[in-house]
Every structure is written in C-alpha cells, then in structure tokens.
Amino acid sequence: MVAIDDTHPEVRRLQFERLRRLSIEQRLAMVGQLSAMTTHLSRQAIRMAMPGAPEHAVILRWIELVYGADLAARVAPLAHRLGREAPGP
C-alpha cells in the first residue's frame, strides 16, 4: 500500500518538532481527545446507517464492530441499559 501524504516536508518537520516539545501529560491528553473523537465519529456513522434505531442498538452495534460479536452477544441482554446516563448522587 502506498501512503498518501499531501503535507509539505517542512511542515511535517515542524509538526514533529512541536509534538516532541509536548509534555507526557499533554501527549496523553491529546491521545484521549483523539480517542474520544474517533469513538464519537464512529458512533455517529453507525447512527446514520441505522436511522431511527434506539441509542442502545447503536452502541451495541459499535461494540460488535470494535470488540467483536462474542462480546456484543454477551452484552446484548443488558443492551437496554446502554446509552443511559449514570444516576446522580
């Protein structure tokens, strides 16, 4: 597979230089943000592919795609609980 990269080499160099200057905490925060964004976007794509589906069905499908059918089958009996916010204190 050929990598597609439209970033100018000097810009790429500056990006890596800036990333190297980040603290471990800043890097971990960036990883957390990217992970949350990826999860949000993937669930949004599933919502679009399943119009009208309840939120728990979307989350169950996401679990199946990300973690596999075995886990999704084990979670399915509790699917009605997915997508609900935790009760407050």
C-alpha positions as CSV (number, residue, x, y, z in Angstrom):
1,M,0.0,0.0,0.0
2,V,1.3,3.5,-0.9
3,A,0.9,6.1,1.8
4,I,-0.8,9.3,0.6
5,D,0.7,12.4,2.2
6,D,-0.1,15.9,0.9
7,T,1.9,17.6,3.8
8,H,4.9,19.6,2.7
9,P,8.1,18.1,4.2
10,E,9.0,21.3,6.0
11,V,5.5,21.5,7.6
12,R,5.8,17.8,8.6
13,R,9.2,18.6,10.2
14,L,7.6,21.5,12.2
15,Q,4.7,19.3,13.3
16,F,7.1,16.6,14.7
17,E,9.2,19.3,16.4
18,R,6.2,20.7,18.1
19,L,5.0,17.2,19.2
20,R,8.4,16.4,20.6
21,R,8.1,19.5,22.8
22,L,4.9,18.4,24.4
23,S,5.0,17.0,28.0
24,I,3.8,13.5,28.7
25,E,0.6,14.9,30.2
26,Q,0.0,17.0,27.0
27,R,0.6,13.9,24.8
28,L,-1.8,11.8,26.9
29,A,-4.4,14.5,26.8
30,M,-4.1,14.6,23.0
31,V,-4.4,10.8,22.8
32,G,-7.6,11.0,25.0
33,Q,-9.1,13.7,22.8
34,L,-8.3,11.8,19.6
35,S,-9.8,8.6,21.1
36,A,-13.0,10.3,22.2
37,M,-13.3,12.0,18.8
38,T,-12.8,8.6,17.0
39,T,-15.5,7.0,19.2
40,H,-17.9,9.8,18.6
41,L,-17.4,9.8,14.8
42,S,-17.7,6.1,14.5
43,R,-20.9,6.0,16.6
44,Q,-22.3,8.9,14.5
45,A,-21.6,6.9,11.3
46,I,-23.5,3.9,12.8
47,R,-26.4,6.2,13.8
48,M,-26.6,7.4,10.2
49,A,-26.5,3.9,8.9
50,M,-29.3,2.9,11.3
51,P,-31.8,5.7,11.1
52,G,-34.4,5.6,13.8
53,A,-32.6,3.0,15.9
54,P,-32.6,3.5,19.6
55,E,-29.3,4.6,21.2
56,H,-28.7,1.2,22.8
57,A,-28.9,-0.5,19.4
58,V,-26.3,1.9,18.0
59,I,-23.9,1.3,21.0
60,L,-24.4,-2.5,20.7
61,R,-23.5,-2.4,17.0
62,W,-20.5,-0.3,17.9
63,I,-19.4,-2.8,20.5
64,E,-19.8,-5.6,17.9
65,L,-17.6,-3.7,15.3
66,V,-14.9,-2.7,17.8
67,Y,-14.7,-5.6,20.2
68,G,-16.3,-8.4,18.3
69,A,-19.6,-10.4,18.0
70,D,-18.8,-12.5,21.1
71,L,-18.7,-9.6,23.4
72,A,-21.7,-7.9,21.7
73,A,-23.7,-11.1,22.3
74,R,-22.7,-11.2,25.9
75,V,-23.7,-7.5,26.4
76,A,-27.0,-7.8,24.4
77,P,-29.2,-9.0,27.3
78,L,-28.3,-5.7,29.1
79,A,-28.5,-3.6,25.9
80,H,-31.5,-1.7,27.2
81,R,-29.1,-0.1,29.8
82,L,-26.7,1.2,27.2
83,G,-26.7,4.9,26.4
84,R,-28.3,5.9,29.6
85,E,-26.5,8.4,31.8
86,A,-25.5,7.2,35.3
87,P,-27.8,8.2,38.0
88,G,-26.7,11.3,40.0
89,P,-25.8,11.2,43.7
